[in-house]
Amino acid sequence: MLAGYTETSLVSFALFVYAVTIFLRANLARLKPKTPLEVKTLDLRSILKWSSVSPKGEYSSLESLTMRYLMVFCLIRASDWLEGPYIRAIYEQNGFNQDEIAFFYIVYNASTLVFSYIIGRIADLVGRKKICAANGFLFGLTYLLRISSDWNLVTLSCIIRGMYNVTLYTSYDGWIVAEFKAAQLSTDYFKSFYELLTNVDSFMTIGMVLSSSFFSRMYGNEFPFYMSALCATVSSFLILLLWKENIKIEEFKNGQNERFKWTKNLFLLFVADCSFLVSLYSFVFLWPKLLEEVQPGINTGLVFCTFMSALYFGSTIFKIADQALSVSPEKIKVFGYLYGVAGFCLVSMHGTLTTLIIGLLLYEVGYGIILPSMSVVRSKLFPRSHHSSLLGLKKIPPTTINIFMLYLLNDTWKTRVTFLFLGTAVVSHLSLIHI
């Protein structure tokens, strides 16, 4: 066991990674791109200069549209991360035993499986704005149910939590992609947007985890749940005020929707993305246990902050490869997969704490590269009328596989199987490099 990983060293490492990343971004303009970039891109300074919706219901600028999405995105992600670290703690505080807590997680996963395609399809048919707005109000209620000591109410909250997870993954992204496609934006704008979104999410995650830690110490484990309920509810009001509907049932009745059919590229994208999601879900479950086994008492909250710095560094690699080196998102995504494979190679060795943390950080760097790349590639292949449906469908295989992995395999076999799925993702995606 190594005792050298103190809180100071973890914080120092995270700050060092952020400093290097900020330096690279500040000097990105000095790198000569292979081809001139003549497309419109996004940055925080431009989107903060947003304006209102015109009387005709159209957004006055792309920055305005992006800012309206980011306001909602930040609130709904804040609601998720504020309560995340204290779910198990609140269950134990309310007197539930380990078998009951395990049952709650099974109900949550089962709800995710059942509603994955259904909610996505409903959003595509009746309107993503409506589904997202309803999701915020419903999820705000869920947080209040979750802190109850009544078994039935907590079970109900787990069912709704699964529905929320599906909506967050499908309908929010479906709404902004539909708006961008309606504006006939180029792929370069999508790349800029998703790279920005990855960075905002990493900073939001760190801020909310630290905030929830502060609130729980000051006011008890229930307080982060009250804050989450408030954020989710406010996000729904903002959706009603700031968003406009982009897909309506009338478009389908009039035959205006895009015709959907499976293609070879779409199937390969599904295999690659589902395989990677298996590794991601496994990573989320494994890393706290693996670290605790190697060094009991390690501050997992600070380790998580270093993960977010690695994620930010990965998104910076994506930006450099895209803007300075003119590498396509499909090729960048392969490099992200290779980082993930290298990371899990080190994790599966079950060596020292140094080896384990390096492996986990390499995986997070790969995730930072893959996240914007994955979003850009799927925006090319997913038809607008079925975007949310396909995102929901893509959650079913990895969720099912991870349920079986969770209850049938030990940690050693989980890492091996995860490594296998990462390899499958690389092989599947190689055929998509030139789409």
N, C-alpha and C positions, 0 to 999 in steps of 0.2 A: 504493500500500500504506500502511496505517495501522499505526504501531508503538506506538500508545498503549494497546493492550489488553494490559496487563501482568497478571501473576498477581494482583497486589494489587487492580487494578481489577475483575477478574472475581470475586474473593472478596468484595469490597466490595459489588458489585452483588447477588450472591446473598444476602448477609446483609441488605441493605436490603429485598429482596423478602420474605424470611422475616419481617423485623420488621413490615413493613406487613401481611402476611398474618395474623400472630399478633395484631396490634392489631385488625384487622377481626373476627377470630374472638372476641376477648375482649369486644368491644362489640356482638356480634351480638344479645345479649339485649335491648339497649336499643332496637333497631329494632322498631317495632310491626308485627306481622304483620297481614295483611288478615283472616285467620281464625285463631281460637285453635288452637294445636297441642295436641290432647288425646291424641296417640298416643305410644306408648313409642318412644324413640329411643336411640341408642347413643353412648357416648363412652368414652374409654380408662379413665376413673376407674371407670365402672360395670362394664366387662368384667373389670377386674383383680380384682374381688371375686367370682371364680368359685368354684364348689364342685363336688363330685364327682358322678358318675353315680349315680342311685339304684339300689337292688337290682333294680328291675324293668327296668333298662336304659334308663330315660328320663333326660334331662338335667334337673338340678334347677332350672335357670333358663336363660333365653335368653342371659344374659351368659356362663354356663358354656359353652354350646354355641359361642358366638362366640369365646371365648377358646381353646377347643380347636382351632378352625379356624385362628385367627391364629397359634398356636404352630407348627403344621405349615406354614402359608403362609410365615411368616418364614424358616423353615429351608430350605424348598425354593427360595424366591426367593434366599436368600443363596447357596445352592449354585450357582445360575445366574449371579449377578452376580460372584461371586468369581473365576470362571475366564474370564468373558466377555472382558475386555480383553487376555488373554494367549493366546488360541487361536492366532492367526497367529504370534505370537512363539515359541510352543513348537514349532510346525511348522517354522519357519525354523531354530530352534536345533537341531532333530533332523535337519537336512539335506535337508528336502523343498524342491524348487524351486517356482516360481510355478505351473507347469502342474499339478503334483501337488496343490498347495494349492487351486487352482481346482476340481480333480476332487473333492476332499473336500467342498467347498461344494455341488457338484452332487449328490453322493450324499446329503448332508444334506437338501437341498430335495426330492429325489426320494423319500426316505424319508418326509418330512412329507406329501407328496402321497398316497403309497400308503396310509399308515396313518391319514390324517385321519378318514375315516368309520369305518373298521374298528374302531379302538380305542374311539372314542366309542360305537359300537353295542354292542361287547362289554361296556363299562362299564355301559351301561343294562341289559343283560341279566343279567350275572352279579354285578354289585355294584360300585359305584364305590370303596368302601373297599378291596376286594381289588386293584383295578387301581392305585389310588394307592399302596398299600403296596408292591406289586411294583415300581412305577415308581421309588420311592426306592432300593430295593436294587439294581435294575438300573442306575440312573443313577450310583450310587456306583461301580459297576464300570467304567462308561464313562469316568469321569475318570481312572482308573488306566490304561485302554487308550490314552487320548488322548495321554499323555506318552511313549508308546512310540515307538521309531524304526522299528518294523516296519510296512511299508505295509499289510499285510492287517489287522493289529490296529487301526490308525487308521481304515481304511475301515469296519470293523465298529463302531467307536465312533461314527462319523458316522451309521450306520444306526440305532443305538440312540438317538443324540441326537435324530434326527428323531421317533422314537417318544415320547421324553420330552417334546418340545415339544408334541406333540399331546395327551398326557395332561395336561400342565400347563394347557393352554388349555381342555380339555373336562371331565375327570373331577373335578378338585378343585372347580371352580365348580358342576358338576352335583350334587355331594354336598351342599354347603351349601344350595343352592337347594331341593333335595328336602327337607332338614330344615326349612327355613323354611316351605315350603308345607305340610308335614305338620302344622306348628304353627299353620297357618291365619293367618299374620301378614299385616298390611296392607301396602300398597305403601310407606307411610311408613317402615316398619322396613327394607325393602329399600333405600330411598334412603339412610337413615342408615348402613346397613352398608356399602354400596359407596362412599360418600363417605369413610368411615373407612378402608376398605381401600386406596383410592387414596392417602390421606395416609401410611399405614404403608408402602406400597410405595415412595413417593418417598423417605422417610427411609431405608428399608432400602437402596435403590439407592445413595444417596450414601455411606452407611456402608460398604457392601461394596466399592464401587469404591476408596474411600480405603484400606480395609484391605488389599485385594489389591495395591495399589500399595506399601504398606508391607512386606507379606510378601515380595513379589517382590524388592524392593531388599535386604532383610535375608537372605533364604534362597534366592533364585533363583526363576526362573519356574515351577518345578514345584510350589512350596509352595502357591500358591492352589488348585491342582488337588487336593492332599491335603485341604485344608480343605473344598473343595466336596464331595468324596467323603464326608467325615465328616458334614457337614450333611445330605446326602441320605439317608444311612443312618439317622441319628438320627430324621429326619422319619418314616421308615417305621416305626420302633419306636413312635413316638408315635401314629401312626395306628392301629396294632394295639392299643395300650393305651387310647386315649382316644375313638376313633370307634366308632360302631355302624353296621351296614349299613343302608341305607335302600331299596335296590331289590334284589330277589332274583328268581331265575328262576322260583320258585314262583308269584310274583304274576302272571307272564305266563301260566303254565300254567293258572292258575285264572281267567284273564280279568279280572284286577283292574287291568290297565294302562289308561291313558288312550288313547282312539282318536285317531290322528293323521291330519290331512288338511291339505293346503296351502290357505291362504286368501290373499286379496288383500293383507291387512295383513302377513302373514308373508312373502310374496314381496317386498313393498316394503321390509320391514325387512332382508331378505337383500341386496337390491340396494344399499341405503344403507350397511349395515355392510361388505359386501365392497368397495364402492368406497372407503370410508374406509380399510380395511385395506390396500388397494393403496397409498394415499398414505403410510400409516404405514411399511410395509416399505420404500418408496422413500426416505422421510425417513431411516430408520436407515442405509441404505446411502450416501446422498448427503452428509449434513452434514459428516462428517470431511473428505471430499475437497474440498468447496466451500470450507471454511474454510482448508484447507492451500493451496489455489490462491491465495486472496486474501492470506493472511498465513502464509507457511511458518514452521513451528516453533511455532505457537500451541499452548498447553497444552489439548488436547482434553479431558483429564480434568476440568479446572476448568470448561471450557465446558459439559461434561455436567452438572456440579453446578448451574450456573445454569439448565440445562434443567429439572432436578428442582425447583428453586425456583419456576419458572414453572408446572410441573405442579401443585404445591401451591397456588399462587395460583389456578389454574383450578378446582381442586376447591373452593376457598373461594367462588369466584363461584357455583358450583353450590349450595353450602350456603346462601348468602345468598338466591339466587333462589328456592330451595325453601322455606326456613323463614321468611324475613322478607317475601318478596314473594308467596309462594304460587303460583309459576309451576310448571306441570306439567313433568315430566322430558322429555316430547316436545318442548315449546317450548324448554326450556333447551338441548337437544341441537342445535337449529337454530343457536342463537347460537355453540355450540362449532364447528360446521361453518364458520360465517362467519369466525370467528377463524382457522381453518385456511386458508380461501381467501385471506384477507388476507395471512397469513404467506407462503404460497407465491407470491402475486403479487410480493411483495418479493424472495423468493428467486430467482424466474425472471428478475428484472431484471438479475442478475449485476452489481450495482453495487459500492459500497464495502463495506468490512468492517462498517461501522455498519449499513447497510441489510440486509446478510445476517444479522447477528446478531439484529436486531430482527425480521426475518421468521421466523427459526427460533424465537425466543422466543414470538412470537404463535402459531405453530403449536402449541407445547408448552402454552400457556395453553388453546388450544382443545381439545387432547387431554385436559387436566385436567378440562375441563367435560364432554367427551363420554364419558369412561371410566365414571363412575358413572351417567350418563344412559343409556348404551348397555346397561349391565347391568340396570338397572331395567326398561327397555322390553322387553328380551328375556325377562325373568322373567315378564312379563305374557303374552307370546305363545307362548313355548315350553312345550309340555306336559311335565310332570315326567318321564314315562316315556321321552321322546326328547330330553331336554335335552342330554346329552353328544353324542349322535349328530348333532344339528343344529349344535352348536358345531364339531364336527369337519368336517361338510359345508361349513360357512361358511369354513373355511380353504382349501379346494381352489381356488376361482377366484382369490383374490388371490395365492396362492403361485404358481399357474401363470402368471398375468400378469406377476408380478415376475421370474420366471425368464426369460421372453422379453424383458422390458425390460432385464434385467441384461446379456444377451448380444447384443442386437440394436440397442439405442439408445445414443447418446452421452448425456452428462450434460445437455446442453441440452434434448434431446427427452424425457429422463426427467422433468425438471421440468414441461415442457408437458403431457405425458400425465398426470402426477400431478395437475396443476391441473384437467384435464378430469374426472378421476375424482372429485375433491372436489366439483366442480359437480354431477356425477351424484348424489352422496350427498345434497346439499342438496335437489335437485329430488325425489328419491325419498322423502325423509323428510318433506317438506311435507304429503304425504297422510296421515301418521301422527300429526299434531299432536293430533287430537281422538279418538284411540282410548281 
